[in-house]
Amino acid sequence: MIKKGLEVATFGAGCFWCVEAVYQELGGVEKVVSGYSGGKSKNPTYKEVCSGFSKHAEVAQIHYDPNEVSFETLVEVFFTTHDPTTLNRQGNDSGPQYRSVIFYHNEEQKTVAERLFKEFAPKYWDDPIVTEISAFLSFYEAEEHHQNFYSDNQNYPYCRIIINPKVAKFRKMYADKLKKEIVK
């Protein structure tokens, strides 16, 4: 259920734990839910998605207040906090479930995503961008133990080794856009 006045963005940028960790700290974001989108089956499990056969991507669904943060800012964060030049891979995570993808919810989101794909992203990456931009069709919430993973498991090795550097980069690049309680 989407709270009144909020809009939704759905992004896949590798492991959903990383995407969730970054967007949970962005001002104007009310809620981030890890899940699956872009596949064939209904209500897939993590095991099914990890097999690659379901064709779902691990995604984060971001509920945000457009009066506080624009969709354009969300897309800028997306293109600068993961590598959108690697097809079906982020670091050691590989397979179609880790693809770089923006699932747009309306024509305005599609227009912004396509424009930033062409204009903004190449400023940060030498190799061609391979991000998929597709219409949003469905979202399936991931199992409970995947929700708020980074905030609940900061000592977990994956969090320390993989997510911490992404969050640190995000905090440095977007210091002026962090939630007030994050600013230290």
C-alpha positions as CSV (number, residue, x, y, z in Angstrom):
1,M,0.0,0.0,0.0
2,I,1.3,3.4,-1.0
3,K,0.8,6.2,1.5
4,K,-1.1,9.1,0.2
5,G,1.1,11.8,-1.3
6,L,4.0,9.5,-2.0
7,E,5.2,8.2,-5.3
8,V,7.1,4.9,-6.1
9,A,10.3,4.2,-7.9
10,T,11.6,0.6,-8.6
11,F,15.3,0.1,-9.2
12,G,17.5,-2.9,-9.6
13,A,21.2,-2.2,-9.2
14,G,22.7,-5.5,-8.1
15,C,22.0,-6.9,-4.7
16,F,18.8,-5.3,-3.2
17,W,20.5,-5.0,0.2
18,C,22.9,-2.4,-1.3
19,V,20.1,-0.4,-3.0
20,E,18.0,-0.5,0.1
21,A,20.9,0.7,2.3
22,V,21.5,3.8,0.1
23,Y,18.0,4.9,-0.4
24,Q,17.0,4.5,3.2
25,E,19.4,7.4,4.0
26,L,18.1,9.8,1.2
27,G,16.0,12.7,2.4
28,G,12.4,12.5,1.1
29,V,12.4,8.7,1.1
30,E,9.7,7.4,3.4
31,K,10.1,3.6,2.9
32,V,12.3,1.2,1.0
33,V,11.2,-2.4,0.4
34,S,13.4,-5.1,-1.1
35,G,11.8,-7.4,-3.6
36,Y,11.6,-8.8,-7.1
37,S,10.4,-7.4,-10.3
38,G,10.6,-8.0,-14.1
39,G,10.2,-11.8,-14.1
40,K,7.8,-14.4,-15.3
41,S,6.4,-16.1,-12.2
42,K,4.1,-14.8,-9.5
43,N,5.4,-14.6,-5.9
44,P,8.9,-15.9,-6.5
45,T,11.1,-17.0,-3.7
46,Y,14.7,-15.8,-3.2
47,K,15.9,-19.3,-4.2
48,E,13.9,-19.1,-7.5
49,V,15.2,-15.6,-8.3
50,C,18.8,-16.6,-7.5
51,S,18.5,-19.5,-9.9
52,G,18.2,-16.9,-12.7
53,F,15.3,-18.9,-14.3
54,S,12.5,-16.7,-13.0
55,K,14.0,-13.7,-14.9
56,H,13.2,-11.4,-11.9
57,A,15.7,-8.8,-10.8
58,E,16.4,-8.1,-7.2
59,V,15.0,-4.6,-6.7
60,A,14.2,-2.0,-4.2
61,Q,10.9,-0.3,-4.3
62,I,11.3,3.3,-3.0
63,H,8.3,5.2,-1.6
64,Y,9.2,8.9,-1.7
65,D,7.7,12.4,-1.3
66,P,8.1,14.2,-4.6
67,N,7.8,17.5,-2.7
68,E,11.1,16.6,-0.9
69,V,13.1,14.6,-3.4
70,S,12.6,14.4,-7.2
71,F,12.6,11.3,-9.3
72,E,15.5,12.9,-11.2
73,T,17.5,12.9,-7.9
74,L,16.6,9.2,-7.3
75,V,17.9,8.3,-10.8
76,E,21.1,10.3,-10.3
77,V,21.7,8.4,-7.1
78,F,21.0,5.2,-9.0
79,F,23.5,5.9,-11.7
80,T,26.3,6.9,-9.3
81,T,26.0,4.3,-6.6
82,H,26.4,1.1,-8.7
83,D,28.1,0.2,-12.0
84,P,25.5,0.5,-14.8
85,T,28.1,-0.7,-17.4
86,T,28.2,-4.3,-16.4
87,L,25.6,-6.6,-17.9
88,N,23.9,-8.9,-15.4
89,R,26.7,-8.3,-12.8
90,Q,27.6,-6.2,-9.8
91,G,30.9,-7.1,-8.3
92,N,30.9,-10.9,-7.6
93,D,27.1,-11.1,-7.9
94,S,26.3,-12.3,-11.4
95,G,23.1,-13.4,-13.3
96,P,20.0,-11.6,-14.6
97,Q,18.7,-11.1,-11.1
98,Y,21.6,-8.6,-10.5
99,R,21.0,-6.5,-13.7
100,S,20.9,-2.7,-13.7
101,V,17.3,-1.8,-14.4
102,I,14.8,1.1,-13.9
103,F,11.2,0.0,-13.9
104,Y,9.3,3.1,-14.7
105,H,5.8,3.6,-13.2
106,N,4.6,6.3,-15.6
107,E,5.6,8.2,-18.8
108,E,7.2,11.0,-16.8
109,Q,9.5,8.5,-15.0
110,K,10.3,6.9,-18.4
111,T,11.2,10.3,-19.9
112,V,13.5,11.2,-16.9
113,A,15.2,7.8,-16.9
114,E,15.9,7.9,-20.6
115,R,17.2,11.5,-20.5
116,L,19.5,10.8,-17.6
117,F,20.7,7.5,-19.3
118,K,21.9,9.7,-22.2
119,E,23.0,12.8,-20.4
120,F,23.9,12.2,-16.8
121,A,25.3,8.7,-16.5
122,P,28.0,8.9,-19.2
123,K,29.6,11.8,-17.2
124,Y,30.6,9.1,-14.6
125,W,31.3,6.1,-16.7
126,D,33.7,5.4,-19.6
127,D,32.1,2.2,-20.8
128,P,28.6,2.2,-22.3
129,I,25.6,2.1,-19.9
130,V,23.7,-1.2,-20.1
131,T,20.8,-0.3,-17.8
132,E,17.5,-1.6,-18.9
133,I,14.6,0.8,-18.8
134,S,11.3,-1.1,-18.7
135,A,7.7,-0.6,-17.8
136,F,6.8,-1.6,-14.3
137,L,4.4,-4.6,-14.2
138,S,4.6,-6.2,-10.8
139,F,6.5,-6.2,-7.5
140,Y,6.9,-9.1,-5.1
141,E,8.2,-8.3,-1.6
142,A,11.2,-10.3,-0.6
143,E,11.2,-12.5,2.5
144,E,11.2,-10.7,5.8
145,H,14.9,-11.5,6.6
146,H,15.9,-9.5,3.5
147,Q,14.1,-6.3,4.7
148,N,16.3,-3.6,6.4
149,F,19.2,-6.1,6.0
150,Y,22.0,-3.6,6.2
151,S,20.7,-1.6,9.1
152,D,20.0,-4.8,11.0
153,N,23.2,-6.7,10.1
154,Q,26.0,-4.1,9.9
155,N,28.6,-6.6,11.2
156,Y,27.7,-9.2,8.6
157,P,30.8,-9.6,6.4
158,Y,28.9,-8.7,3.1
159,C,27.7,-5.5,4.8
160,R,31.2,-4.5,5.9
161,I,33.0,-5.4,2.7
162,I,30.4,-4.6,0.0
163,I,27.8,-2.3,1.3
164,N,29.8,0.0,3.6
165,P,31.9,1.4,0.7
166,K,28.7,2.1,-1.3
167,V,27.1,3.9,1.6
168,A,30.2,5.9,2.3
169,K,30.4,6.9,-1.3
170,F,26.8,7.9,-1.3
171,R,27.1,9.9,1.9
172,K,30.1,11.8,0.5
173,M,28.5,12.5,-2.9
174,Y,25.0,13.4,-1.5
175,A,25.8,14.9,1.9
176,D,23.4,17.7,1.3
177,K,20.6,15.3,0.5
178,L,20.9,13.0,3.5
179,K,18.1,12.6,6.1
180,K,18.8,14.9,9.0
181,E,19.3,12.0,11.4
182,I,22.0,10.6,9.1
183,V,24.1,13.7,9.0
184,K,26.9,13.4,11.5
